[in-house]
Amino acid sequence: MRVCMVVVVLLWISGLAWGLPANGENRGQVSILKLPPDPISFQPGSGSELASRYCLMCHSAEYVYMQPPHPREDWMEIVNKMKTSFGCPISNEDMAPLVDYLVTQNSLQPFPTAPPVQRDDQKDTPDQSSIQSGDSQKGKSLYERHCVTCHGPGGKGDGPIGPVLVPPAANLTLLGKQSDKTILDTLRKGRPGTAMPAWEHDLNPQELNHLLSFLRTLTP
Amino acid sequence: MNEKKTGIDRRQLLKGSLALGLTGLLTPKGLWAKDSSTVTLPFERGRRPLVAFPQKRPLMVMTTRPPQLETPFYIFNEDIFTPNDAFFVRWHLANIPQEIDMNGFRLTIRGRVKQSLSLSLHELQTQFEQVEIAAVCQCSGNSRGFFQPRVPGGQWGNGAMGNANWKGIRLRDLLHKAGIKGDAVEVRFDGLDQPVAQATPDFRKSLPLDDALQEEVLIAHSMNGEALPMLNGYPLRLVVPGWYATYWVKMLNDIEVLNQADQNFWTTHAYRLPANPCHCVKPGESLTDTVPMGKMPVRSFITNLEEGRTIPGGEPCTIKGIAFDQGYGMDRVLVSVDGGQQWLSARLGKDYGDFSFRPWEAKFIPKPGHAYALQSLAINRIGESQRFGARWNPNGYLRNVIETVNIQAS
């Protein structure tokens, strides 16, 4: 094991040495892409949790709200395509209520769009004292409503959808070393490049604190 | 002098507010940069917030995840080359790399080749001839929001296109270096973006071998003299001049030469057109026989006057615009001010190459108090013109009807 690591490190160093471009234009360059969180979420209503669970895995709610009015058959076809062509794990019994919800959202007037962009320093960040005030029982019911499909009842990332995601849903029993702020930031903003959406539009700061308190009970 | 200048700015601002109120399609730069956070496209559900994504100025956000950003249309009047920070953005899959380490980045060429290759950006920039081409990159669904009846899909206005100077190496130089085997028929391209769900097909596109070997097909590392923005495909993007942007694979890192037709989802099921000469069907009709998306039909746009604008009557008015096609180049652009009853020739501007936007302009003297329906009609060098009636297909592709801009003379 140790030998392997030494070899890897040596390869890495020698790779750096001979991979250096003469003109150095891109030498050692790591380009970072930091994308913004989803600006809107699905509006409350019967079936909204299905849309949040399935649709937000891969794309923001704007995909639905930018659509002009389409008949129900079109929405059925779209949802079918998401299931069969794009591999969204929608169960058969969830199909009709999900389509019903999308049809109601498609007729909203006015339709939801992103609010004006808010600078980070204008947003409230829960401080340490409010973090302490979370109620883990309330957090548990929020967890069962919003998180369990991906992260599983015990938080191991083994919910019905969790393992099919790339990367798979996180194992929340391993969060022990992460600070409250890191976890709350992830809850609020989501994790770009993964199916974890931003929850700051759906859950208020108090609810996020309840969730945090519950997540702390999952750590052994 | 200063006072006078301020006065003009205010008037323009007022005019701009009016235009925004009516259509929002074109907005003076000063206005939206300072006062406006949204643009409203002239169709139902056309409100788009303006947000600055990384390496981008505020653009019209159609969707945030994955990002789909539209260029506000007035940009096309400012420069024949679309600035990198204003160039439209369209991704299919949300799992876009958050960082790219160029020490580790390699472009691989494999499959039906005599010698597989794995090349760093530096090797591509130093071991191959560097070539440059001006070319229009246009989304297959550009202008989908204008389809009547409306169709599902990304609801773009006319700003899902851009023109840039692309610099890189010829794809065929790379394929010849690897050595193409005798049974090769197609070349497939894959980028670093990945699906979020395991079962979602990875986004890959293929070109027939003959098309892939055309001289103008590039692997670009630069755009308008700078590295590609991350959202436009840094570090490498396939550039297929004349073809719709679906083939211009971003963050390109893998090229595979195939000895049979590509069967991947994005080629066999997505980006398909009705298999008839018009690539259209009657509204509501579904598709039976289909063919893959291909090259772009000829289009033109008026860029300096937006719907609802009031212009001074009795003074010469210049109508400016752009035209482009799949690479035959423009023969002429005709302009009408009366909704297509009479046409006069526009003067073509500088020619930046057959795949580029071609600027044009025409003048007329509007009569005070009259309304005008401005139209432009581009005809390419093989005599193809824009369509007089809009075609319809269920995916909202290939719009190239003559567009109309209604204005009023004061």
Boltz contact constraints between the chains, C-beta under 6 A:
constraints:
  - contact:
      token1: [A, 19]
      token2: [B, 103]
      max_distance: 6.0
  - contact:
      token1: [A, 21]
      token2: [B, 122]
      max_distance: 6.0
  - contact:
      token1: [A, 26]
      token2: [B, 102]
      max_distance: 6.0
  - contact:
      token1: [A, 26]
      token2: [B, 121]
      max_distance: 6.0
  - contact:
      token1: [A, 29]
      token2: [B, 102]
      max_distance: 6.0
  - contact:
      token1: [A, 30]
      token2: [B, 99]
      max_distance: 6.0
  - contact:
      token1: [A, 30]
      token2: [B, 101]
      max_distance: 6.0
  - contact:
      token1: [A, 31]
      token2: [B, 100]
      max_distance: 6.0
  - contact:
      token1: [A, 31]
      token2: [B, 230]
      max_distance: 6.0
  - contact:
      token1: [A, 32]
      token2: [B, 99]
      max_distance: 6.0
  - contact:
      token1: [A, 33]
      token2: [B, 54]
      max_distance: 6.0
  - contact:
      token1: [A, 33]
      token2: [B, 98]
      max_distance: 6.0
  - contact:
      token1: [A, 33]
      token2: [B, 230]
      max_distance: 6.0
  - contact:
      token1: [A, 38]
      token2: [B, 64]
      max_distance: 6.0
  - contact:
      token1: [A, 38]
      token2: [B, 65]
      max_distance: 6.0
  - contact:
      token1: [A, 39]
      token2: [B, 64]
      max_distance: 6.0
  - contact:
      token1: [A, 57]
      token2: [B, 196]
      max_distance: 6.0
  - contact:
      token1: [A, 58]
      token2: [B, 94]
      max_distance: 6.0
  - contact:
      token1: [A, 58]
      token2: [B, 196]
      max_distance: 6.0
  - contact:
      token1: [A, 59]
      token2: [B, 65]
      max_distance: 6.0
  - contact:
      token1: [A, 60]
      token2: [B, 63]
      max_distance: 6.0
  - contact:
      token1: [A, 60]
      token2: [B, 64]
      max_distance: 6.0
  - contact:
      token1: [A, 60]
      token2: [B, 65]
      max_distance: 6.0
  - contact:
      token1: [A, 62]
      token2: [B, 63]
      max_distance: 6.0
  - contact:
      token1: [A, 63]
      token2: [B, 63]
      max_distance: 6.0
  - contact:
      token1: [A, 66]
      token2: [B, 45]
      max_distance: 6.0
  - contact:
      token1: [A, 66]
      token2: [B, 62]
      max_distance: 6.0
  - contact:
      token1: [A, 66]
      token2: [B, 155]
      max_distance: 6.0
  - contact:
      token1: [A, 68]
      token2: [B, 44]
      max_distance: 6.0
  - contact:
      token1: [A, 68]
      token2: [B, 45]
      max_distance: 6.0
  - contact:
      token1: [A, 68]
      token2: [B, 150]
      max_distance: 6.0
  - contact:
      token1: [A, 70]
      token2: [B, 152]
      max_distance: 6.0
  - contact:
      token1: [A, 74]
      token2: [B, 152]
      max_distance: 6.0
  - contact:
      token1: [A, 86]
      token2: [B, 200]
      max_distance: 6.0
  - contact:
      token1: [A, 87]
      token2: [B, 197]
      max_distance: 6.0
  - contact:
      token1: [A, 87]
      token2: [B, 199]
      max_distance: 6.0
  - contact:
      token1: [A, 87]
      token2: [B, 200]
      max_distance: 6.0
  - contact:
      token1: [A, 111]
      token2: [B, 45]
      max_distance: 6.0
  - contact:
      token1: [A, 113]
      token2: [B, 47]
      max_distance: 6.0
  - contact:
      token1: [A, 114]
      token2: [B, 49]
      max_distance: 6.0
  - contact:
      token1: [A, 116]
      token2: [B, 37]
      max_distance: 6.0
  - contact:
      token1: [A, 117]
      token2: [B, 51]
      max_distance: 6.0
  - contact:
      token1: [A, 164]
      token2: [B, 197]
      max_distance: 6.0
  - contact:
      token1: [A, 164]
      token2: [B, 198]
      max_distance: 6.0
  - contact:
      token1: [A, 165]
      token2: [B, 197]
      max_distance: 6.0
  - contact:
      token1: [A, 166]
      token2: [B, 198]
      max_distance: 6.0
  - contact:
      token1: [A, 193]
      token2: [B, 95]
      max_distance: 6.0
  - contact:
      token1: [A, 193]
      token2: [B, 98]
      max_distance: 6.0
  - contact:
      token1: [A, 195]
      token2: [B, 196]
      max_distance: 6.0
